[in-house]
Amino acid sequence: MVALVLVAMQVAVRGVLAAGGEFYWDDLILVGRAGTYPLLSGDILGYDHDGHLMPGAFVVAEAITALAPLQWWPAAVTLVVGQALASLAVLRVLWLLLGPRPAVWAPLLFYLLSPLTLPAYSWWAAGLNALPLQAALAWVAGDALLLARTGRRRYVLTGTVVTVCALLFFEKSVLVPFVAFATLALTYRVDGIDRPVRAASRHGAALWCASGAVLLLWATIYVGTVESRFGVPPWSMVAGLTHHGLSYGLVPTLLGGPWHWDRWNPSPPWADPPALLVVAGWLAVAGALVWSLRRRTRTGPVWIAAAAYVSASLVAMIATRFGPETTYELAQTLRYFADSAVVVAIAIALILRAPARAEAPVPRWHRPVAVGCAAVFATGSLWSTFTFARSWYDNPTGDYLATATSSLTAHPDVPVLDHPVSVWVLLPFTHPHNLVGSVFSALPGGPDIADTATELRVLDEQGRLVPAELLPLRTLLPGDTPDCGHLLVAGATVAVPLEQPAGDWEWTVQLNYRAGGDGVLDIGFPGNPRVRVPVGAGLGSVYVRVSGGGEALQVASSTPGPSVCLGGGPMGVVVPS
């Protein structure tokens, strides 16, 4: 009962944290793709999202977007439900390891309150990765224990199904069967069973075979779908990220840290613990290691296994996220270690399960000390949660989306030329996901957002739809056809030169034309997709957004019939008037 109360309290705290949150960064990429592509399409299920294959997350985003486009509350509900499932799964495996005794409270309290899981939980896109993985790590480990104890095949089925579900949300779920195997083998080890690895292999053979088949199939799909991001970073980068990830990230959370978070918008918060807490954290790890080896039997392999999992997380982060622009604070954001909280909780339970050494009697003061340590950890963790929330809520995205939604729906009949959202919401390197047409693709009642428009209006930094103008950086040169300029006839492509070459960029062109009738032009830089531009009879101007660069634009008329004359005009970027 106490354990369930602790879970309920944690879910309540996390619910308050989620309720005060908002969409952030990758969340808008999920929402934008959900509004752009149909459910269960290849563009959803097989999308390579920065090295992640996560069709389950995109399906959830599709459902949430269809239910309430650009509204945060359904996303917050998924976070709370996911956390509840993960916490109950952790309680289940800890109960299987320790039984109904107060000792179960220690590892459970660590998982429930640890700030280690805060950043991944609060960020919706990260939570859709992290929470299914955490739940699967605990659930499949529990299924492995029950399969070995009872021999019932249903645990093979449930363990395999949960592994498949976790893989749909996060590729790191390949570690789930290995953690389950290690949990069973280490349980045999601390129980004193001979040849624990062989025993675990034999008693869980059906689950391991089924999981192996799933991993083989999934790996085939993953390798054929996702472009590899793995590389070999320089040693200085390895040392720096490892030091920051452990000393300033993971280790302080073992004592309820970091207590303080730093942030440079639009980056996420990162742990910024005081030096005293860093030193205390390492001393606590060393003290716990010495205590467990002296007071408990056969616990050395438990420490090795936990360290191996943390090391695997470090390697994955460093090998896929290093680069010239990578800062060491990346490792302090903690989301790359969030699932380690489950592994540490299982490790604590295994150490507490191990028999005490006969020559080391339990001192009388151990219970008050344990209660005191739990109180200190809980207090520090809750304070870290509060300071994290204070930093996390400093997010301009919510206000921007609300203002932009109101502005766009207030003028549904005036087309808007596609353009980037505020850099405080999404940076340009996320292109094309940072475009208004992507972010607001699911917005009901909004205007047509396209690559062409007859007047310029943009969303400003606050999300207000305001008049805009074209800031000229290049010029389209006029043609040499008398009284026409560049003459376009159906089926022919004309190169319209620039007064100087344009670099590879997202440009806006003002096309000034005279058409003999309604038609369609195709315009673009060589080697880049062309934009279809409707033109009307007579004199007119239209603004066109084109990608790429070069010395000339290629323009063609794709509609048989009247010819079109193009004059010179500016090309540049659109800015608020």
N, C-alpha and C positions, 0 to 999 in steps of 0.2 A: 504493500500500500504506500509506504514512504517513497519507494522508487517511482511509482506512478505519479505521486504528487510532485516529485522533483521534475519529471518529464512535463507535466502540465504547467508548472511554473516556467520552465524554460521556453515552452512553446508560446506562453503568454508574453514573455519578455521579447522573444523574437517577433511575435505578431505586432507588438507596438513598434519595434524597429522597422519592420516592413511597411507598416501603415504610414510612417512618416517619410518613406523613400520616394523615389521617382525613377522613371526611365533614365538610363545612362549608357552612353557610348554604343557598345555592341547591341544593346537592347533595341536600338533604333534600326540596326541592320536586320535583326530578326523581324521586327514589325514591318519594315519596308519590303523585305522579300515576301512576307506573308501577304501583303497587299498587292504585290506585283504578279506573283505566280500562283497557279491553282494548287489546291491541296493534293498531295501525293504525286506531284509532277517530279520529273527528274531534276529540275532546277531547285527543288526543295530537298528531296531525299538524297541527292548525290552532290550537294553543294560542298565545295572545299572552303570551309570558313577559317581562313588563316591557319591551315594545318589541322583543323578539327573536322571530323566526320561525325555529325550530330543530327541525324534526321529526326530523332525523337524530339529534340529541342525545337526544331523548326515546325514540327507538327503541332506541338503545344502552342507555339507562337501563332500559328495559323488559327487555331481554335480560339485563343484569347483575343486575337485581332478581329475575328469574325463576331465574337460576342460583344466586345466593347472597344472599337478602334481607338487607339491612342489614349486609353484610360488605364491608369495604373492599378486600380484595385483588383482586377482579376489576376494580374501578374503577381501582386502581393499575396493573394490567396494561394497561388501555386507554390510560392516560397514557404508559406506557413504549413501547408499540407505536406510538402516534401520534407521539411524539417521534422514534423511530427512522425512521419514514417521512418525517417532515418533514426530518430531518437528511440523509438520503440524497437527497431531492429537491433540497436546497440544494447538496449536493456535486455532483449531476448538472449543475445549471445553471452552477455555477462552473467545472466541468471543461469545459463547452462554451464558456465565455467565455475561459478562460485556458489550457486544455490541460494536458498532464502536465508541469507545471513547478512548482518550489517556490513561485512567486508565489501559487498557489491556496491555500496554507496560511493566508495572512493573512486574507482574508475568511472562510474556513471556520472558522478559530480564533475569529474574532469572533462568528460566529453560534453556534457550539457552546458557548462559555463565557460569553457575555454574560449578565449578571444581568437584562438587559431582559426576557427571556422567563420568568424564574423564577416570578413571582406568577401569571401566567396558566397556566403549566404545572401548578403544584402544586394549584391549586383545580380539582377535577374538572369542575364545571359550566363554568368558564372555559376549561379545557383542551379540552373538547369543542367549544368555539367556536374557540379560537385555533389549535390544532394542525392541523386540517383546512385552515384558511385559510393558515397558513404553508406547509404542504405544497403547496397548490394554487398559491400565488404562485410558488414555485420551479419546480414541475413544468410549469405551463402556459407560463411564460417559456421553459423549456427546449424544450418542444414547438414554440413559435413559432420559435425559432432553428433547430431541425431541419427544420421545414417549409420555411423559407426556403432552407435549404441543399440539401435533397434533393427537395423538391416532393412527398414521399410523403403521401398522403391519410390515412394511419393517424394522423398527428399531429393532424389536424383532429378525428378521432374521439376520441382519448385526451384532447386538450386540452379538448374540449367536455364529455366525461363527467366529467373531474376538476372542471371548473367547476361542473357541476350538483351533484356530491357536496358540494363546499364550500358551495354555497348552502343545502344542506339542513341545514348545521350553523351557519351564521353569515351574516347579511345583509350584512356588510361584504365578503363575497366578491364583491360586484358590482365591486370594484376589480381582481379577478384579471385579466380580459382587458385592462384599461388598463395594468396593470403589464407584462403580456406584450408589449403593443404598444410601450410605452416602452422596454423592454429591447431589442427588435429594432431600433427606430429609433435608439436611442443607440449600439448596436453598430455600425450603419452609419455613424453620425456620427463616432465615434472612429476608425473604419477609413478615414475620408476619402471615403466614397461620396457623390456628389452627390445632393442632394434625399433625404435619409435618410427623412423622413416619407413621401414618396410611394413610395419603394422598399419600406418596411415595409408600407404599405397594400396594395401590389400583391402582394408575395410571400406575405403572410399573409392574403390576402383571404378565403379559404375559412374560416379559423378565426375571423376577425372577424365574418363574416356569421353563422356558426353560434352564436357567443357572443352576438351581438346579439339573435338570436331567443330564446335562452335567457333573457337578461336582461329582454327585453320581457315574456315569459310570466311570469317570476318576479315582476317588478315589479307586474303585474296582480294576481297572487295575494296579494302582500305588502300592497298598498294596500287590498285588499278584506278582509284578515284582521286586520291589526295597527292598533291605534289610534296615531296619530302622537304622538310625544313631543317633536317638534321645537318649539323656541321661540326667542325672542330675549332673551337675558339682558342685564342691565345691563352697562355697560362695565367697571365695577369688578370684576365677576365674571369677565368675559372676560380682563382683564389679570391678575387673581390666579391663575386656573387655568392660563393660558398660562405665566406666570412659574414657578409651582411645577412644572408638568408638564415644562418644558424644563430650567430651571436646577437643580431639586432631583430631577428624575426622569430624563429621557432622557439629558441631556448627561453626567452623572457615570458612567453605565453605559458610555460609550464608552471610558473608561479603566479599566473593571473595577469601578467603584463600584456602589452607594453605600457599601459597606463596613459600614454600620450601618443597622439598620431599627428603626422605632418601632412601637408597637402599643397600642391601647386595645381590649381585648376587649369586645364580640365583633366588632370591625372587623378587616379583614385588615391585615397589616403594610404599612407604606409606607416608601419610601426616605427616609433621614435622613442625607445625606452631610455631612461637615465642610465648612466654608466654603472651605478650601484646595482641596479636590477640585472644588468647583463652579467656582472661578476657573481651576484647571488644565484642567478640561474645556473651558471656553469658549476658553481659549488654544490648546488642542490642536485644536479645530475650526477656529479662525482660521488656525493654522499649517498644518494640512492643506490648507485652501483655497488659501492662498498658494502652498504647495509644488506642488500639483497644477496650478495655473494657470501657474506659471513653468516647471515641469519637464516637464509633459505637454501635449500638444496636444488642443484641442477637448474639454476636460473641463468647461467651464462649464455646458453643458446637463445634465450628469449631476448636478451639485450642485443645480440648479434642480428637477430631477425628484424627487430625494430629499427636498428641502425641501417640495415640493408634497405628497408623500405624508404626511409627518409633519404638515403643516398640515391635511390632510384628516382625519387621526385626531383632531387637536385640536378641529377644528370639530365633528365628530360627537360627541365627548365633551361639549363645553361646551353644545352645542345641545340635547342630550337628557338631561343629568344635572344641570343647574343647578337651583337652587331655594333657598328660604330656609334649608333645613337642610343645604345642601351646604357642606362644608368644603374648603379648598384641598388638604388632604392626599389627597383623592380622586385628584387628578392624579398624586400621587406613588406610588400603588399600582402604577403601570407597566403594568397589564394592558391599558390602552387603547392602548399603544404597542408591544405585544409583536411584532406582525407587522412593525413597522418594522425589526426586526433582519434580516429577509430582504431588505428593500429596501436597507438600508445595506450588507449583504454584497454584493449585486449591484452597487451603486454603487462599492464599493471595487474589485471585479473589473473593472468598466469603466474606472476610472481607471488601474489597472495594465495594462490592455490597450492603452490609448492610447499612441501612439508618443512616445518621449522627444524633446524638442527638441534639435536638432543642436548648438545653441550652448551646451548645458548638459551637459557630460560628467558621468558618474556618478562621484562621489568614491569612494575606496577604502574609506572607513569606513562606507559605507551599509549593508553587510551586518551588521557587528557591532551597529550602532545598531538595525537592524530586529529582530535577534534579542533585543536587550536590551528593546526596547519590547514584543515579544511575551511575554517572560518576565514583565515587570512587569504587563502586562494579565492574563495567565493567573493570576498569584499573587493579584492584586486580585480577580479574578472568583471564584476558588475561595474566598477569604476571605468575599466577599459571599454566596456560596452557603451557606457554613457558618453565618454569622450570620443569614441568612434562615431556614434550617432551624431554628435555635434559637428564633427568634421564632414561626415557623409552627407548630411542634410544641406551643406553648402554646395548646392547643385543647381545651376541656372536652367537646366533642361526643362523642368516642370513648368516654370513660368513661361519659358519660350514657347513650349508646345501649346499651352493654354491660350496665349496671346495670338499665336499664329493660326490656331484652329479657328478662333473667333474672327480673325481678319480674313482668312480665306473663305470661310462660309458666308461672310457678309457680302461678298462680291462674286457669286457663283457664275455670273454670265460673262466675266471679263477674263479671257485666257491669260495665263501667267507664263512668262518665259522661264524655263527651268534654270535654277541657279543654286549655288551652295547655301546650306544653312549656316548659322553662326559658327565661327571657329571655336566658340566656347561650348558648342554642342557636339560637333564632329569636325575633326581636322581634315584638311584636304587629302591626306594620303589614304583616306577611306573611300575615295572616289571609285565608283559612282554612287556609293551608298550615302554620301553626304549631300546629295542633291535633294531639293525640296520635293521633286517628283517621286523620289523613292521614299523619303521619310513619311510623306503624307499621301502615299499611294492608296491607303485604305480609308482615307477621310471621306465620309459621306457628305454630300451637299457642297463640296468644294468646287473650285473652278477647274477648267482644263489646264493642266500643267504640261507643257510640251516644249519642244526645241525650237518652235517658231511662235512669234507673237507680233502684233501690229503696234503695240505700245508697251513701254517698259515699266514694270512695277516689280519691286523686290521686297522680301522680308528683311527688315533691319535687325540690328543686334538684339533687340527686345522681342522680335517676332511680329512687329507691326508691318502691314502691307502698305508700302509707301511708293510714290512716284520715283522713277529712276532715270538715269541717263547713261549714255554710252561714253566711256572715257576712251578716246581714240589713242591707240598705240601703234597701229599700222594703217595704211590706206590702200584700198583697192584702186588700181589705176584705171582710168577710162579707156575704152576701146577706140579703134581707129575707123569704125564704120560711120560715115557721115550721118548726122541726125539720129544716131542710134547708140553708138558706143560698142558694146559687145553684142553681136547678133546671135541669138540662139534659135536654132531650128530643130525640129524633132529628130532624134536619133543621133545627133552630133554632140560632142563634148567640147567645151571651150575652156581654155586655161585663162583665168583672170589673174594677171600678175599683181604682186604687192610691190610697194615702193621699196621695201627691204624685207628680207626673209623673216619669217615668224618662227619662233621656237615652239617646241611641243608643249601645248597648253590647251586650256578650254577657252576658246575665243567666242566672242559674239560679233557678228557681221551685220551691218546695215545694208541690205540689198535695195537699191533704188532701180525701179524697172518701169517699162511701158509694155503692156501686153495687148495683143490684138483680141484676146478673149481669155476666158478662164482656163487655167492649166496648172501643171505641177512641174516644179524644177527639182533636180537632185543636185545637192551641193556638198562638197567636202574636200579635205586635203587628200592627196594621193596616199594610198595605203591605209586609209581610215574609213570607217563606215560613213556613208552619205546620208544626209538629212533630206527628207522630202518636204518641199516648201510649196504650199498652195499659193497661187497668184490670181488676182482678179483682172478683168478687162480694164484697160486704161492705165493711168499713172498710179503708182503706189510705192510704198516702202514696207519692208518687213524685216524684223530682226531674227537672226538665225544663230543658234548655238552650234558650233562645230568643234571637233576635237582634232588635235594633231598640229602639224606645222609644215613649213616649206616656203617655196618662192611664189607659189600661185595656188589659187583655189580652182578646183575643177567644177564646172557647172554644166548641166545638161538638161534639156527639156524632154521629159518622158511622155508628154501628151501630144499626140499628132494634132496638127491644126495650126492655128495662128502662131507666128514667130513672137519672140520676146526680146526686147532690147534692155541691156543692163548698163547702168552708168557706174561711175566711180562711187566710192563711199568709205566710211571709216570702219575699222575693225579694232576691237579692244576688249575691255571688261566693263561690266555693268556695275554701277555704284548708285547708292541712293542720291537723289537730287539734293 
